[in-house]
């Protein structure tokens, strides 16, 4: 029996095989929705701080994240 994590990974892989651009567009749309909701609770600066922190933490596992620069 596959775990929930394994099932989720299979769904993602299938979606990527169909159309990688769709996954990117969907991810951006979800991120924008999340930012809108979070900014109402913690403010725009709070969202910026959380994004910067997650990007910093991601660099440990995904070295290519170091190439991403924040606009000020």
C-alpha positions as CSV (number, residue, x, y, z in Angstrom):
1,X,0.0,0.0,0.0
2,X,1.4,3.4,-1.0
3,X,1.8,6.1,1.6
4,X,0.1,9.5,1.1
5,X,3.5,11.0,0.3
6,X,4.1,8.4,-2.4
7,X,0.6,8.9,-3.9
8,X,1.2,12.7,-3.9
9,X,4.5,12.3,-5.7
10,X,2.9,10.1,-8.4
11,X,0.2,12.7,-9.0
12,X,2.9,15.4,-9.3
13,X,5.0,13.3,-11.7
14,X,1.9,12.6,-13.9
15,X,1.0,16.3,-14.0
16,X,4.6,17.2,-15.0
17,X,4.6,14.7,-17.8
18,X,1.4,16.1,-19.2
19,X,2.4,19.8,-19.2
20,X,5.1,21.3,-17.1
21,X,3.9,24.8,-17.8
22,X,0.6,24.1,-16.3
23,X,2.2,23.1,-13.0
24,X,4.3,26.2,-12.9
25,X,1.2,28.4,-13.6
26,X,-0.8,26.6,-11.0
27,X,2.0,27.0,-8.4
28,X,2.3,30.7,-9.0
29,X,-1.5,31.1,-8.8
30,X,-1.6,29.2,-5.4
31,X,1.4,31.2,-4.1
32,X,-0.4,34.5,-5.0
33,X,-3.6,33.3,-3.2
34,X,-1.6,32.3,-0.2
35,X,0.2,35.7,-0.1
36,X,-3.2,37.5,-0.3
37,X,-4.6,35.6,2.6
38,X,-1.5,35.8,4.8
39,X,-1.0,39.5,4.2
40,X,-4.4,40.1,5.7
41,X,-3.2,38.3,8.9
42,X,0.5,39.2,9.2
43,X,0.8,42.1,6.8
44,X,2.9,42.5,3.7
45,X,6.2,42.7,5.6
46,X,5.3,39.5,7.4
47,X,4.7,37.7,4.2
48,X,8.0,39.0,2.8
49,X,9.9,37.9,5.9
50,X,8.3,34.4,5.7
51,X,9.2,34.1,2.0
52,X,12.8,35.2,2.6
53,X,13.1,32.7,5.5
54,X,11.7,29.8,3.4
55,X,14.0,30.7,0.6
56,X,17.0,30.8,2.9
57,X,16.0,27.4,4.4
58,X,15.5,25.9,1.0
59,X,19.0,26.7,-0.1
60,X,20.3,24.0,2.2
61,X,18.7,21.3,0.1
62,X,18.3,23.1,-3.2
63,X,21.5,25.0,-4.0
64,X,20.0,26.6,-7.1
65,X,17.8,28.7,-4.8
66,X,20.9,30.8,-4.1
67,X,20.5,32.3,-7.6
68,X,17.1,33.8,-6.7
69,X,17.4,37.5,-5.7
70,X,14.7,39.5,-4.0
71,X,13.7,42.8,-5.5
72,X,13.7,45.7,-3.0
